[in-house]
Amino acid sequence: MTTATDDRFARMKPFSAGRVPTIPSKDLPPGPRWPALLQSIALVRFRHQFVPAMHRRYGDVFTVRIMPAGSALVLFTRPEHAKEIFAGDPEIFHAGKGNAILGPIMGEHSLLLQDSTEHKRARKLLMPAFNGAALRGYQSLVTSIAKDEVEQWEPGTPFRSLDRMNALTLEVILRVVFGVTDESRLAQLRPLVNRTVDINPAVLLGWGYPFLQKFGPWKATVDNQRALDTVMYAEIAERRAAPDLDTRTDVLSQLLRVGADGEEPIADAELRDQLVTLLLAGHETTATALSWALFELGRDHRQLAWAQKAADEGDDDYLEAVLKESMRLHPVIPMVVRHLMQPVTIAGRELPAGTNVGPSILISHAREDNHAEPERFRPQRFLDGDVAPNTWIPFGGGVRRCIGAGFSLMEGVAVLRQVLSRYDVRLPEGPREHPKVRNITSVPRHGARVVVHPRL
């Protein structure tokens, strides 16, 4: 029997071999001449070494050839370049096509994969769930979940903060976005979501080749997605019939009420795609930023003291700066990609239709002319006005800026407040921490191990 999951994997036309036009190198900025497969592996698996090396070799604008068929990705590294791309006409700069590699997981209705009028419609539907009033309504639940989590930590015993932050942010998403409170349903969802997040980069490179879906990790990915979809659709069906639907404040319930005022209701397939998008985009990214924040505070006692003082005094602006500096110093996502539907001039360079373009977050966040002492963890830079527009871009920019940016920062502040008001954070003995690639994100290779002690 063919399922919606199978269909998603079968419809990967943008990444099917032979369907992507190869743009001649003479029409593009310079870049390495390696085979596209090697460049793809370098970009996906070794991005933290590869991208800086290409920047040093070729300058502020360079081209990478990626699978399949050597399609072109032009990376830009200056804030004025990012400004041009973010301000580009969304009818020409298609973000959905730039994110198409996520199609099998997110689904064709995903906000991240839509362009033009479809994107405007989807964003309009989701925006009320992430405006200021909604965020204030979620804050107490997020705080309660964070409090329950950190009270379970065992003082004096080193642990991987990434694992605990992943568990915490997953619980937040499942309860705030899905509104799931039934423990049996939560128990079903947690491992399925974790397996969805923890995808080997090799699986990403192979998604455009449907025959691989019968083998090894690709088959396991499809099987897991089928199981996740079964649970998701069951939750949607039960929620539609819930007698208290009109009074629930979670995102799923809000979306299910669309149509009550004469609008067209949202179909189950679109609900599933938008919910999975929010689940994945809002889960691991925030968890990773929080784990890096705890790691950085743990190795700098002065920064820790300032952050604890902010937690004690309710200075959320400083705690938000801690989170932002974590995102700057340790980018979770490497770039923001747009697909050109027409020829465009960017940074004085004429680029043909079909080119993928994007600001490099890795380089933008690490440039010394963007951020003084870029290798130093200094949250105060965000309060002193030292961070210029388009130099800090973890949420993208323009009309496609991440709809969950405010939620992520609110959640991160609430979690830091609970941790820092209770504990001193230190680093235990162990290997040197550095990033590794997991699916499309970068996470601490050793889990950002910390040890906590009750504050005196």
Kinemage of the C-alpha trace (Angstrom):
@kinemage 1
@onewidth
@group {chain A} dominant
@subgroup {mainchain}
@vectorlist {calphas} color= white
{ca met a 1} P 0.000 0.000 0.000
{ca thr a 2} L 1.325 3.439 -0.905
{ca thr a 3} L 1.321 5.970 1.900
{ca ala a 4} L 1.660 9.729 2.033
{ca thr a 5} L 5.188 9.177 3.311
{ca asp a 6} L 6.120 7.063 0.309
{ca asp a 7} L 4.673 9.706 -2.009
{ca arg a 8} L 6.788 12.421 -0.401
{ca phe a 9} L 9.962 10.490 -1.101
{ca ala a 10} L 8.912 9.597 -4.620
{ca arg a 11} L 8.148 13.209 -5.590
{ca met a 12} L 11.669 14.543 -5.107
{ca lys a 13} L 11.896 16.050 -8.578
{ca pro a 14} L 14.160 18.975 -7.650
{ca phe a 15} L 16.820 16.488 -6.549
{ca ser a 16} L 16.350 13.717 -9.070
{ca ala a 17} L 19.489 13.130 -11.124
{ca gly a 18} L 19.379 14.718 -14.558
{ca arg a 19} L 16.620 17.219 -13.782
{ca val a 20} L 18.801 20.060 -12.434
{ca pro a 21} L 20.370 22.217 -15.181
{ca thr a 22} L 24.152 22.526 -14.954
{ca ile a 23} L 25.207 26.173 -15.134
{ca pro a 24} L 28.589 26.703 -16.856
{ca ser a 25} L 31.366 27.728 -14.469
{ca lys a 26} L 32.168 30.763 -16.605
{ca asp a 27} L 28.797 32.246 -15.604
{ca leu a 28} L 29.508 31.898 -11.869
{ca pro a 29} L 31.955 33.172 -9.239
{ca pro a 30} L 35.069 31.004 -8.773
{ca gly a 31} L 35.100 27.891 -6.662
{ca pro a 32} L 36.743 24.494 -6.285
{ca arg a 33} L 36.900 22.214 -9.329
{ca trp a 34} L 36.449 19.003 -7.390
{ca pro a 35} L 33.728 16.558 -8.448
{ca ala a 36} L 30.277 17.592 -7.227
{ca leu a 37} L 30.062 14.504 -4.999
{ca leu a 38} L 33.225 15.469 -3.119
{ca gln a 39} L 32.090 19.068 -2.750
{ca ser a 40} L 28.696 17.906 -1.471
{ca ile a 41} L 30.324 15.655 1.112
{ca ala a 42} L 32.644 18.476 2.163
{ca leu a 43} L 29.756 20.941 2.498
{ca val a 44} L 27.409 18.588 4.333
{ca arg a 45} L 29.853 16.632 6.481
{ca phe a 46} L 32.895 18.908 6.944
{ca arg a 47} L 31.349 22.361 6.577
{ca his a 48} L 33.222 23.917 9.515
{ca gln a 49} L 36.536 23.284 7.775
{ca phe a 50} L 35.450 23.426 4.121
{ca val a 51} L 33.524 26.716 4.039
{ca pro a 52} L 36.210 28.806 5.834
{ca ala a 53} L 38.869 27.252 3.585
{ca met a 54} L 36.898 28.209 0.453
{ca his a 55} L 36.426 31.725 1.843
{ca arg a 56} L 40.162 32.093 2.369
{ca arg a 57} L 40.906 30.690 -1.080
{ca tyr a 58} L 38.298 32.434 -3.228
{ca gly a 59} L 37.224 35.501 -1.265
{ca asp a 60} L 33.864 36.903 -0.195
{ca val a 61} L 31.799 35.233 -2.959
{ca phe a 62} L 32.411 31.695 -4.170
{ca thr a 63} L 30.618 28.792 -5.842
{ca val a 64} L 30.181 25.246 -4.589
{ca arg a 65} L 28.883 22.454 -6.833
{ca ile a 66} L 26.457 20.120 -5.080
{ca met a 67} L 24.669 16.897 -5.897
{ca pro a 68} L 22.973 15.969 -8.052
{ca ala a 69} L 24.258 16.999 -11.466
{ca gly a 70} L 26.599 19.627 -10.059
{ca ser a 71} L 23.952 22.260 -9.317
{ca ala a 72} L 25.445 25.588 -8.286
{ca leu a 73} L 25.366 27.119 -4.804
{ca val a 74} L 26.899 30.590 -4.570
{ca leu a 75} L 27.777 31.622 -1.019
{ca phe a 76} L 28.035 35.270 0.052
{ca thr a 77} L 29.781 36.385 3.210
{ca arg a 78} L 29.346 40.150 3.674
{ca pro a 79} L 26.373 41.866 5.416
{ca glu a 80} L 25.576 43.992 2.363
{ca his a 81} L 25.285 40.771 0.359
{ca ala a 82} L 22.899 39.290 2.922
{ca lys a 83} L 20.845 42.481 2.811
{ca glu a 84} L 20.479 42.216 -0.971
{ca ile a 85} L 19.384 38.602 -0.794
{ca phe a 86} L 16.960 39.067 2.091
{ca ala a 87} L 15.417 42.103 0.365
{ca gly a 88} L 15.078 40.270 -2.943
{ca asp a 89} L 11.683 39.845 -4.601
{ca pro a 90} L 10.258 36.618 -3.103
{ca glu a 91} L 8.786 35.808 -6.512
{ca ile a 92} L 12.364 35.585 -7.827
{ca phe a 93} L 14.289 34.511 -4.715
{ca his a 94} L 12.483 31.250 -3.887
{ca ala a 95} L 13.299 29.988 -0.408
{ca gly a 96} L 11.098 26.926 -0.723
{ca lys a 97} L 13.093 25.543 -3.627
{ca gly a 98} L 16.274 26.367 -1.752
{ca asn a 99} L 15.065 24.160 1.131
{ca ala a 100} L 13.763 21.353 -1.060
{ca ile a 101} L 16.206 18.806 0.342
{ca leu a 102} L 13.984 18.783 3.453
{ca gly a 103} L 10.925 17.750 1.444
{ca pro a 104} L 10.765 14.066 2.417
{ca ile a 105} L 10.699 14.933 6.126
{ca met a 106} L 8.802 18.223 6.241
{ca gly a 107} L 6.268 17.489 3.497
{ca glu a 108} L 5.230 19.489 0.436
{ca his a 109} L 2.914 21.819 2.426
{ca ser a 110} L 5.670 22.861 4.833
{ca leu a 111} L 6.105 26.585 5.383
{ca leu a 112} L 9.821 26.110 4.681
{ca leu a 113} L 9.148 24.559 1.277
{ca gln a 114} L 6.474 26.886 -0.065
{ca asp a 115} L 6.905 29.985 -2.171
{ca ser a 116} L 4.821 32.834 -3.533
{ca thr a 117} L 1.106 32.870 -2.648
{ca glu a 118} L 1.248 29.466 -0.961
{ca his a 119} L 3.888 30.720 1.453
{ca lys a 120} L 1.956 33.905 2.219
{ca arg a 121} L -1.152 31.852 2.994
{ca ala a 122} L 0.698 29.404 5.247
{ca arg a 123} L 2.511 32.162 7.122
{ca lys a 124} L -0.764 34.017 7.658
{ca leu a 125} L -2.296 30.861 9.144
{ca leu a 126} L 0.613 30.250 11.508
{ca met a 127} L 1.432 33.811 12.548
{ca pro a 128} L -1.301 34.196 15.216
{ca ala a 129} L 0.192 31.253 17.094
{ca phe a 130} L 3.549 33.058 17.374
{ca asn a 131} L 2.649 36.700 17.982
{ca gly a 132} L 3.474 38.528 21.209
{ca ala a 133} L 0.244 37.676 22.981
{ca ala a 134} L 0.602 33.994 22.127
{ca leu a 135} L 4.209 33.905 23.360
{ca arg a 136} L 3.186 35.418 26.695
{ca gly a 137} L 0.533 32.742 27.000
{ca tyr a 138} L 3.057 29.948 26.440
{ca gln a 139} L 5.646 31.319 28.851
{ca ser a 140} L 4.256 29.846 32.060
{ca leu a 141} L 4.026 26.353 30.555
{ca val a 142} L 7.585 26.585 29.207
{ca thr a 143} L 8.797 27.740 32.619
{ca ser a 144} L 7.022 24.858 34.352
{ca ile a 145} L 8.526 22.278 31.982
{ca ala a 146} L 11.995 23.782 32.409
{ca lys a 147} L 11.634 23.793 36.204
{ca asp a 148} L 10.639 20.123 36.233
{ca glu a 149} L 13.619 19.242 34.044
{ca val a 150} L 16.380 21.048 35.916
{ca glu a 151} L 15.157 19.877 39.319
{ca gln a 152} L 15.935 16.311 38.183
{ca trp a 153} L 19.602 17.030 37.500
{ca glu a 154} L 22.065 15.254 39.773
{ca pro a 155} L 24.567 17.745 41.223
{ca gly a 156} L 28.206 16.754 40.932
{ca thr a 157} L 27.645 14.248 38.127
{ca pro a 158} L 28.828 15.295 34.633
{ca phe a 159} L 26.203 14.999 31.913
{ca arg a 160} L 25.685 15.871 28.249
{ca ser a 161} L 23.758 19.116 28.315
{ca leu a 162} L 22.738 18.606 24.667
{ca asp a 163} L 20.811 15.468 25.620
{ca arg a 164} L 18.964 17.197 28.443
{ca met a 165} L 18.205 20.286 26.369
{ca asn a 166} L 16.914 18.106 23.541
{ca ala a 167} L 14.599 16.295 25.946
{ca leu a 168} L 13.417 19.596 27.417
{ca thr a 169} L 12.766 21.409 24.130
{ca leu a 170} L 11.044 18.344 22.687
{ca glu a 171} L 8.697 18.307 25.663
{ca val a 172} L 7.989 22.005 25.157
{ca ile a 173} L 7.186 21.523 21.481
{ca leu a 174} L 4.999 18.479 22.075
{ca arg a 175} L 2.977 20.280 24.734
{ca val a 176} L 2.883 23.826 23.351
{ca val a 177} L 2.650 23.106 19.612
{ca phe a 178} L 0.853 19.768 19.675
{ca gly a 179} L -0.921 20.204 22.982
{ca val a 180} L -0.219 16.569 23.804
{ca thr a 181} L -0.590 15.741 27.481
{ca asp a 182} L -1.418 12.035 27.311
{ca glu a 183} L 1.674 10.177 28.477
{ca ser a 184} L 1.118 7.193 26.175
{ca arg a 185} L 1.001 9.471 23.118
{ca leu a 186} L 4.065 11.363 24.336
{ca ala a 187} L 5.886 8.055 24.759
{ca gln a 188} L 5.029 7.182 21.145
{ca leu a 189} L 6.182 10.517 19.750
{ca arg a 190} L 9.478 11.027 21.580
{ca pro a 191} L 11.543 8.218 19.974
{ca leu a 192} L 10.022 8.826 16.531
{ca val a 193} L 10.955 12.500 16.652
{ca asn a 194} L 14.440 11.761 17.970
{ca arg a 195} L 15.083 9.346 15.109
{ca thr a 196} L 13.780 11.923 12.647
{ca val a 197} L 16.211 14.524 13.966
{ca asp a 198} L 19.204 12.204 14.212
{ca ile a 199} L 19.683 11.594 10.491
{ca asn a 200} L 23.109 10.834 9.067
{ca pro a 201} L 24.225 13.407 6.445
{ca ala a 202} L 24.656 10.536 3.973
{ca val a 203} L 20.889 10.054 4.044
{ca leu a 204} L 20.410 13.674 2.990
{ca leu a 205} L 22.738 13.236 0.021
{ca gly a 206} L 20.859 10.123 -1.100
{ca trp a 207} L 17.271 11.366 -0.819
{ca gly a 208} L 17.157 12.364 -4.471
{ca tyr a 209} L 17.642 8.774 -5.585
{ca pro a 210} L 14.442 6.816 -4.859
{ca phe a 211} L 16.024 3.377 -5.369
{ca leu a 212} L 18.049 3.911 -2.177
{ca gln a 213} L 14.847 3.911 -0.129
{ca lys a 214} L 14.936 0.116 -0.163
{ca phe a 215} L 18.253 -0.069 1.629
{ca gly a 216} L 19.891 0.578 4.993
{ca pro a 217} L 19.554 4.032 6.532
{ca trp a 218} L 17.282 5.317 3.750
{ca lys a 219} L 14.782 2.517 4.358
{ca ala a 220} L 14.974 3.145 8.106
{ca thr a 221} L 14.224 6.824 7.483
{ca val a 222} L 11.137 6.026 5.410
{ca asp a 223} L 9.924 3.471 7.953
{ca asn a 224} L 10.333 5.951 10.792
{ca gln a 225} L 8.484 8.634 8.848
{ca arg a 226} L 5.627 6.236 8.186
{ca ala a 227} L 5.366 5.477 11.907
{ca leu a 228} L 5.547 9.184 12.819
{ca asp a 229} L 2.817 10.009 10.323
{ca thr a 230} L 0.555 7.310 11.782
{ca val a 231} L 0.827 8.847 15.249
{ca met a 232} L 0.491 12.394 13.894
{ca tyr a 233} L -2.698 11.674 11.967
{ca ala a 234} L -4.163 9.837 14.954
{ca glu a 235} L -3.522 12.896 17.142
{ca ile a 236} L -5.088 15.213 14.540
{ca ala a 237} L -8.201 13.035 14.272
{ca glu a 238} L -8.640 12.827 18.049
{ca arg a 239} L -8.129 16.561 18.451
{ca arg a 240} L -10.747 17.379 15.796
{ca ala a 241} L -13.261 15.480 17.911
{ca ala a 242} L -12.138 16.927 21.265
{ca pro a 243} L -15.048 18.567 23.148
{ca asp a 244} L -12.760 21.296 24.525
{ca leu a 245} L -11.203 22.219 21.166
{ca asp a 246} L -12.551 25.795 21.305
{ca thr a 247} L -10.799 26.550 24.579
{ca arg a 248} L -7.389 24.986 23.902
{ca thr a 249} L -4.450 27.301 23.233
{ca asp a 250} L -1.897 24.944 21.664
{ca val a 251} L -0.912 25.533 18.028
{ca leu a 252} L -2.609 22.406 16.676
{ca ser a 253} L -5.936 23.349 18.233
{ca gln a 254} L -5.637 26.900 16.905
{ca leu a 255} L -5.027 25.597 13.397
{ca leu a 256} L -7.931 23.168 13.642
{ca arg a 257} L -10.245 26.089 14.414
{ca val a 258} L -9.405 27.711 11.069
{ca gly a 259} L -12.597 27.623 9.042
{ca ala a 260} L -14.898 28.522 11.907
{ca asp a 261} L -15.382 31.999 10.401
{ca gly a 262} L -16.036 30.883 6.877
{ca glu a 263} L -12.409 30.271 5.869
{ca glu a 264} L -11.393 27.055 4.176
{ca pro a 265} L -10.389 24.502 6.850
{ca ile a 266} L -6.864 23.119 6.801
{ca ala a 267} L -6.616 19.579 5.450
{ca asp a 268} L -4.984 16.883 7.561
{ca ala a 269} L -2.013 16.534 5.168
{ca glu a 270} L -1.175 20.237 5.455
{ca leu a 271} L -1.642 20.161 9.226
{ca arg a 272} L 0.787 17.275 9.445
{ca asp a 273} L 3.398 19.064 7.324
{ca gln a 274} L 3.204 22.349 9.233
{ca leu a 275} L 3.317 20.620 12.608
{ca val a 276} L 6.331 18.482 11.683
{ca thr a 277} L 8.059 21.617 10.389
{ca leu a 278} L 7.468 23.442 13.678
{ca leu a 279} L 8.485 20.352 15.609
{ca leu a 280} L 11.810 19.886 13.845
{ca ala a 281} L 12.702 23.533 13.251
{ca gly a 282} L 11.896 24.510 16.847
{ca his a 283} L 13.315 21.526 18.691
{ca glu a 284} L 16.956 20.744 17.982
{ca thr a 285} L 17.992 24.277 17.021
{ca thr a 286} L 16.984 25.773 20.374
{ca ala a 287} L 18.352 22.777 22.284
{ca thr a 288} L 21.716 23.127 20.576
{ca ala a 289} L 21.914 26.859 21.271
{ca leu a 290} L 21.113 26.238 24.945
{ca ser a 291} L 23.705 23.490 25.307
{ca trp a 292} L 26.404 25.709 23.812
{ca ala a 293} L 25.314 28.548 26.126
{ca leu a 294} L 25.721 26.321 29.195
{ca phe a 295} L 29.072 25.120 27.884
{ca glu a 296} L 30.355 28.672 27.407
{ca leu a 297} L 29.091 29.811 30.821
{ca gly a 298} L 30.659 26.734 32.388
{ca arg a 299} L 34.132 27.643 31.189
{ca asp a 300} L 33.974 31.350 32.055
{ca his a 301} L 33.192 31.995 35.730
{ca arg a 302} L 32.855 35.749 35.207
{ca gln a 303} L 30.285 35.332 32.423
{ca leu a 304} L 28.454 32.787 34.581
{ca ala a 305} L 28.274 35.236 37.498
{ca trp a 306} L 26.833 37.967 35.280
{ca ala a 307} L 24.255 35.586 33.822
{ca gln a 308} L 23.267 34.349 37.290
{ca lys a 309} L 22.843 37.931 38.437
{ca ala a 310} L 20.566 38.536 35.439
{ca ala a 311} L 18.513 35.447 36.317
{ca asp a 312} L 18.156 36.596 39.910
{ca glu a 313} L 17.108 40.116 38.944
{ca gly a 314} L 14.759 39.116 36.127
{ca asp a 315} L 17.006 40.721 33.497
{ca asp a 316} L 15.660 38.814 30.498
{ca asp a 317} L 17.483 41.101 28.069
{ca tyr a 318} L 20.845 39.860 29.318
{ca leu a 319} L 19.756 36.222 29.268
{ca glu a 320} L 18.548 36.712 25.706
{ca ala a 321} L 21.946 38.178 24.850
{ca val a 322} L 23.579 35.030 26.266
{ca leu a 323} L 21.448 32.901 23.969
{ca lys a 324} L 22.104 35.122 20.948
{ca glu a 325} L 25.847 35.045 21.554
{ca ser a 326} L 25.687 31.258 21.724
{ca met a 327} L 23.951 31.236 18.341
{ca arg a 328} L 26.548 33.620 16.929
{ca leu a 329} L 29.619 31.764 18.147
{ca his a 330} L 28.220 28.302 17.383
{ca pro a 331} L 25.909 28.498 14.326
{ca val a 332} L 23.403 25.664 14.240
{ca ile a 333} L 22.519 26.174 10.555
{ca pro a 334} L 25.331 26.933 8.070
{ca met a 335} L 23.584 29.100 5.493
{ca val a 336} L 20.323 30.620 4.236
{ca val a 337} L 19.489 29.495 0.695
{ca arg a 338} L 17.386 31.024 -2.079
{ca his a 339} L 16.792 29.609 -5.584
{ca leu a 340} L 16.825 32.181 -8.401
{ca met a 341} L 13.827 31.944 -10.705
{ca gln a 342} L 15.215 34.693 -12.974
{ca pro a 343} L 18.673 36.141 -13.672
{ca val a 344} L 19.709 38.497 -10.858
{ca thr a 345} L 22.637 40.761 -10.033
{ca ile a 346} L 23.959 40.327 -6.474
{ca ala a 347} L 27.070 42.068 -5.173
{ca gly a 348} L 27.660 43.341 -8.689
{ca arg a 349} L 27.708 39.826 -10.150
{ca glu a 350} L 25.189 38.673 -12.741
{ca leu a 351} L 23.871 35.240 -11.844
{ca pro a 352} L 21.678 33.082 -14.112
{ca ala a 353} L 18.293 31.618 -13.273
{ca gly a 354} L 18.576 28.246 -11.572
{ca thr a 355} L 21.437 29.312 -9.315
{ca asn a 356} L 21.120 28.713 -5.580
{ca val a 357} L 22.414 31.664 -3.560
{ca gly a 358} L 22.724 32.386 0.127
{ca pro a 359} L 24.519 34.207 2.909
{ca ser a 360} L 26.964 31.994 4.796
{ca ile a 361} L 26.009 32.096 8.469
{ca leu a 362} L 29.274 30.382 9.371
{ca ile a 363} L 31.390 33.154 7.839
{ca ser a 364} L 29.089 36.076 8.691
{ca his a 365} L 29.152 35.200 12.384
{ca ala a 366} L 32.935 34.732 12.426
{ca arg a 367} L 34.108 37.813 10.487
{ca glu a 368} L 36.199 40.157 12.587
{ca asp a 369} L 34.847 43.150 10.667
{ca asn a 370} L 31.336 42.046 11.693
{ca his a 371} L 32.077 41.119 15.323
{ca ala a 372} L 35.084 42.333 17.295
{ca glu a 373} L 36.996 39.410 18.832
{ca pro a 374} L 34.707 36.932 17.035
{ca glu a 375} L 36.117 33.887 18.850
{ca arg a 376} L 35.295 35.345 22.271
{ca phe a 377} L 31.998 34.615 24.053
{ca arg a 378} L 30.761 38.113 24.954
{ca pro a 379} L 26.958 38.480 25.293
{ca gln a 380} L 27.310 42.164 26.157
{ca arg a 381} L 27.926 42.935 22.466
{ca phe a 382} L 24.194 42.493 21.863
{ca leu a 383} L 23.341 45.072 24.526
{ca asp a 384} L 25.981 47.622 23.519
{ca gly a 385} L 24.715 48.022 19.955
{ca asp a 386} L 27.810 46.344 18.519
{ca val a 387} L 25.891 43.888 16.322
{ca ala a 388} L 25.042 45.543 13.006
{ca pro a 389} L 22.100 44.458 10.827
{ca asn a 390} L 22.682 41.387 8.661
{ca thr a 391} L 25.740 40.267 10.639
{ca trp a 392} L 23.756 37.985 13.005
{ca ile a 393} L 21.423 35.848 10.905
{ca pro a 394} L 20.573 32.531 12.618
{ca phe a 395} L 16.877 33.045 11.772
{ca gly a 396} L 17.437 34.255 8.217
{ca gly a 397} L 15.922 37.562 7.201
{ca gly a 398} L 13.386 39.443 5.119
{ca val a 399} L 9.887 38.104 4.569
{ca arg a 400} L 11.199 34.580 5.121
{ca arg a 401} L 12.672 35.220 8.572
{ca cys a 402} L 11.919 32.252 10.827
{ca ile a 403} L 8.376 32.517 12.166
{ca gly a 404} L 9.454 30.842 15.407
{ca ala a 405} L 12.351 33.210 16.220
{ca gly a 406} L 10.473 34.908 19.048
{ca phe a 407} L 9.354 31.580 20.488
{ca ser a 408} L 12.902 30.221 20.416
{ca leu a 409} L 14.302 33.220 22.279
{ca met a 410} L 11.456 33.217 24.810
{ca glu a 411} L 11.973 29.505 25.476
{ca gly a 412} L 15.742 29.860 25.739
{ca val a 413} L 15.482 32.697 28.257
{ca ala a 414} L 12.987 30.744 30.383
{ca val a 415} L 15.282 27.710 30.456
{ca leu a 416} L 18.415 29.711 31.287
{ca arg a 417} L 16.547 31.467 34.103
{ca gln a 418} L 15.616 28.134 35.689
{ca val a 419} L 19.121 26.665 35.358
{ca leu a 420} L 21.061 29.709 36.512
{ca ser a 421} L 18.836 30.555 39.455
{ca arg a 422} L 19.552 27.093 40.916
{ca tyr a 423} L 23.010 26.020 39.836
{ca asp a 424} L 26.613 26.886 39.315
{ca val a 425} L 27.751 25.420 36.004
{ca arg a 426} L 31.257 24.039 35.439
{ca leu a 427} L 33.019 21.954 32.807
{ca pro a 428} L 34.242 18.486 33.793
{ca glu a 429} L 37.460 16.933 32.547
{ca gly a 430} L 37.078 15.537 29.051
{ca pro a 431} L 37.866 15.947 25.368
{ca arg a 432} L 37.901 19.368 23.761
{ca glu a 433} L 34.463 20.340 22.478
{ca his a 434} L 33.855 21.265 18.843
{ca pro a 435} L 30.943 21.050 16.404
{ca lys a 436} L 29.905 18.036 14.386
{ca val a 437} L 27.265 17.798 11.673
{ca arg a 438} L 23.998 15.985 12.373
{ca asn a 439} L 21.408 16.078 9.557
{ca ile a 440} L 21.458 19.732 8.409
{ca thr a 441} L 22.469 21.115 11.810
{ca ser a 442} L 25.709 21.380 13.761
{ca val a 443} L 25.758 20.167 17.370
{ca pro a 444} L 28.464 19.791 20.050
{ca arg a 445} L 30.423 16.648 19.164
{ca his a 446} L 30.671 15.510 22.797
{ca gly a 447} L 27.276 16.810 23.841
{ca ala a 448} L 28.583 19.951 25.620
{ca arg a 449} L 29.255 18.099 28.874
{ca val a 450} L 28.784 20.110 32.076
{ca val a 451} L 28.516 19.497 35.795
{ca val a 452} L 26.236 21.501 38.079
{ca his a 453} L 26.322 22.293 41.783
{ca pro a 454} L 23.638 23.994 43.904
{ca arg a 455} L 24.286 27.681 44.332
{ca leu a 456} L 25.350 28.731 47.819
